Amino acid sequence: MELYIRLQVQTIAAALALGAAAVLVYELLRTVRLNRRRRWVTHLTDGVYVLAAFWALLRFTLSIGQGELRLYVLPCAALGALLSRQLLAPFFRGVWQFWWGAAAQTGRWLCRPVILFLHFCKKVLVLTQKNIAFLKKIGKIKLYRKKNEAKEAKDA
């Protein structure tokens, strides 16, 4: 009998942890959504969260109950989510915000050489287009001169 109660207590603790983890993942995706205020980002983050949370909860409930759904697991996960939302989420919002800013700055630094290279390529393209146009004009002028020289040679 003691082993069965110990298993239930472990299951309840794991369900509380699952609920807390679900809230922390939600807060992470919330940070992304608030920093990128676009409709497609909101839909994408919501879809990722729903699929990840559903998969984790389904896998957890089926594995912890050996294929059977234990009804006390879902309320315990909800309680863990509620407690995490009240206690851990305010602390982690600042952490996620910091890391989002650090990742964004790192991305800007890593993209800078690419942006400079693209700017250089654009300058080379414009210069090449101008040179091609110049060479076309020179070619037309030379053809016109040859035509006039041939015409003058015929007339003379």
One Martini backbone bead per residue (centre of mass of N, CA, C, O) as a GRO file, in nm:
protein
  156
    1MET     BB    1   0.055   0.064  -0.018
    2GLU     BB    2   0.298   0.261  -0.008
    3LEU     BB    3   0.374   0.256  -0.309
    4TYR     BB    4   0.115   0.379  -0.418
    5ILE     BB    5   0.140   0.653  -0.272
    6ARG     BB    6   0.417   0.728  -0.380
    7LEU     BB    7   0.329   0.732  -0.676
    8GLN     BB    8   0.117   0.957  -0.644
    9VAL     BB    9   0.309   1.176  -0.541
   10GLN     BB   10   0.494   1.172  -0.790
   11THR     BB   11   0.272   1.240  -0.990
   12ILE     BB   12   0.192   1.513  -0.870
   13ALA     BB   13   0.471   1.645  -0.892
   14ALA     BB   14   0.496   1.609  -1.199
   15ALA     BB   15   0.239   1.770  -1.272
   16LEU     BB   16   0.330   2.036  -1.151
   17ALA     BB   17   0.585   2.060  -1.331
   18LEU     BB   18   0.436   2.059  -1.600
   19GLY     BB   19   0.273   2.317  -1.551
   20ALA     BB   20   0.518   2.500  -1.507
   21ALA     BB   21   0.651   2.449  -1.784
   22ALA     BB   22   0.416   2.551  -1.956
   23VAL     BB   23   0.432   2.845  -1.855
   24LEU     BB   24   0.727   2.901  -1.937
   25VAL     BB   25   0.680   2.858  -2.239
   26TYR     BB   26   0.466   3.074  -2.268
   27GLU     BB   27   0.648   3.313  -2.179
   28LEU     BB   28   0.851   3.282  -2.403
   29LEU     BB   29   0.645   3.321  -2.638
   30ARG     BB   30   0.542   3.596  -2.536
   31THR     BB   31   0.801   3.752  -2.583
   32VAL     BB   32   0.805   3.713  -2.884
   33ARG     BB   33   0.523   3.835  -2.942
   34LEU     BB   34   0.582   4.125  -2.816
   35ASN     BB   35   0.837   4.190  -3.004
   36ARG     BB   36   0.650   4.062  -3.244
   37ARG     BB   37   0.394   4.252  -3.391
   38ARG     BB   38   0.251   3.989  -3.548
   39ARG     BB   39   0.021   3.778  -3.660
   40TRP     BB   40   0.201   3.531  -3.744
   41VAL     BB   41   0.349   3.509  -3.475
   42THR     BB   42   0.108   3.451  -3.299
   43HIS     BB   43   0.014   3.196  -3.447
   44LEU     BB   44   0.277   3.036  -3.422
   45THR     BB   45   0.309   3.037  -3.111
   46ASP     BB   46   0.036   2.914  -3.047
   47GLY     BB   47   0.074   2.652  -3.206
   48VAL     BB   48   0.326   2.553  -3.061
   49TYR     BB   49   0.205   2.545  -2.777
   50VAL     BB   50  -0.033   2.356  -2.822
   51LEU     BB   51   0.129   2.115  -2.931
   52ALA     BB   52   0.330   2.086  -2.695
   53ALA     BB   53   0.126   2.061  -2.462
   54PHE     BB   54  -0.036   1.825  -2.569
   55TRP     BB   55   0.197   1.624  -2.601
   56ALA     BB   56   0.298   1.632  -2.307
   57LEU     BB   57   0.034   1.557  -2.164
   58LEU     BB   58  -0.025   1.292  -2.310
   59ARG     BB   59   0.243   1.149  -2.253
   60PHE     BB   60   0.234   1.172  -1.948
   61THR     BB   61  -0.042   1.035  -1.884
   62LEU     BB   62   0.030   0.762  -2.028
   63SER     BB   63   0.301   0.695  -1.878
   64ILE     BB   64   0.211   0.723  -1.573
   65GLY     BB   65  -0.057   0.520  -1.628
   66GLN     BB   66  -0.002   0.286  -1.825
   67GLY     BB   67  -0.239   0.395  -2.045
   68GLU     BB   68  -0.390   0.553  -1.825
   69LEU     BB   69  -0.621   0.784  -1.708
   70ARG     BB   70  -0.553   1.016  -1.465
   71LEU     BB   71  -0.756   1.253  -1.320
   72TYR     BB   72  -0.543   1.398  -1.116
   73VAL     BB   73  -0.340   1.517  -1.326
   74LEU     BB   74  -0.482   1.765  -1.454
   75PRO     BB   75  -0.530   1.940  -1.195
   76CYS     BB   76  -0.230   1.943  -1.115
   77ALA     BB   77  -0.130   2.088  -1.368
   78ALA     BB   78  -0.307   2.338  -1.327
   79LEU     BB   79  -0.191   2.414  -1.051
   80GLY     BB   80   0.101   2.446  -1.147
   81ALA     BB   81   0.035   2.672  -1.347
   82LEU     BB   82  -0.083   2.873  -1.145
   83LEU     BB   83   0.163   2.894  -0.958
   84SER     BB   84   0.365   2.976  -1.177
   85ARG     BB   85   0.218   3.232  -1.270
   86GLN     BB   86   0.245   3.374  -0.983
   87LEU     BB   87   0.565   3.312  -0.914
   88LEU     BB   88   0.758   3.269  -1.184
   89ALA     BB   89   0.679   3.457  -1.423
   90PRO     BB   90   0.786   3.738  -1.330
   91PHE     BB   91   1.083   3.648  -1.329
   92PHE     BB   92   1.099   3.526  -1.629
   93ARG     BB   93   1.035   3.774  -1.797
   94GLY     BB   94   1.309   3.914  -1.755
   95VAL     BB   95   1.483   3.685  -1.863
   96TRP     BB   96   1.359   3.663  -2.146
   97GLN     BB   97   1.410   3.959  -2.223
   98PHE     BB   98   1.714   3.950  -2.205
   99TRP     BB   99   1.762   3.713  -2.409
  100TRP     BB  100   1.626   3.849  -2.645
  101GLY     BB  101   1.818   4.091  -2.660
  102ALA     BB  102   2.078   3.925  -2.693
  103ALA     BB  103   1.992   3.777  -2.953
  104ALA     BB  104   1.938   4.028  -3.124
  105GLN     BB  105   2.223   4.149  -3.106
  106THR     BB  106   2.371   3.906  -3.221
  107GLY     BB  107   2.221   3.907  -3.491
  108ARG     BB  108   2.317   4.187  -3.577
  109TRP     BB  109   2.621   4.121  -3.572
  110LEU     BB  110   2.602   3.877  -3.776
  111CYS     BB  111   2.457   4.055  -4.013
  112ARG     BB  112   2.650   4.285  -4.086
  113PRO     BB  113   2.841   4.154  -4.300
  114VAL     BB  114   2.610   4.087  -4.495
  115ILE     BB  115   2.514   4.376  -4.541
  116LEU     BB  116   2.782   4.484  -4.648
  117PHE     BB  117   2.803   4.288  -4.886
  118LEU     BB  118   2.536   4.373  -5.025
  119HIS     BB  119   2.617   4.667  -5.061
  120PHE     BB  120   2.861   4.607  -5.238
  121CYS     BB  121   2.705   4.454  -5.462
  122LYS     BB  122   2.529   4.695  -5.541
  123LYS     BB  123   2.758   4.880  -5.629
  124VAL     BB  124   2.872   4.691  -5.846
  125LEU     BB  125   2.614   4.674  -6.015
  126VAL     BB  126   2.589   4.973  -6.083
  127LEU     BB  127   2.869   5.001  -6.212
  128THR     BB  128   2.822   4.785  -6.431
  129GLN     BB  129   2.579   4.918  -6.567
  130LYS     BB  130   2.727   5.177  -6.646
  131ASN     BB  131   2.951   5.042  -6.816
  132ILE     BB  132   2.766   4.905  -7.019
  133ALA     BB  133   2.634   5.164  -7.124
  134PHE     BB  134   2.897   5.295  -7.214
  135LEU     BB  135   2.986   5.070  -7.415
  136LYS     BB  136   2.738   5.097  -7.598
  137LYS     BB  137   2.790   5.389  -7.682
  138ILE     BB  138   3.067   5.344  -7.801
  139GLY     BB  139   2.975   5.136  -8.012
  140LYS     BB  140   2.782   5.325  -8.162
  141ILE     BB  141   2.988   5.535  -8.238
  142LYS     BB  142   3.175   5.348  -8.403
  143LEU     BB  143   2.962   5.257  -8.605
  144TYR     BB  144   2.895   5.538  -8.711
  145ARG     BB  145   3.183   5.602  -8.811
  146LYS     BB  146   3.211   5.364  -9.004
  147LYS     BB  147   2.973   5.436  -9.180
  148ASN     BB  148   3.075   5.717  -9.260
  149GLU     BB  149   3.346   5.619  -9.384
  150ALA     BB  150   3.216   5.434  -9.594
  151LYS     BB  151   3.046   5.656  -9.731
  152GLU     BB  152   3.285   5.844  -9.803
  153ALA     BB  153   3.437   5.632  -9.974
  154LYS     BB  154   3.213   5.600 -10.188
  155ASP     BB  155   3.189   5.908 -10.267
  156ALA     BB  156   3.509   5.946 -10.351
   0.00000   0.00000   0.00000
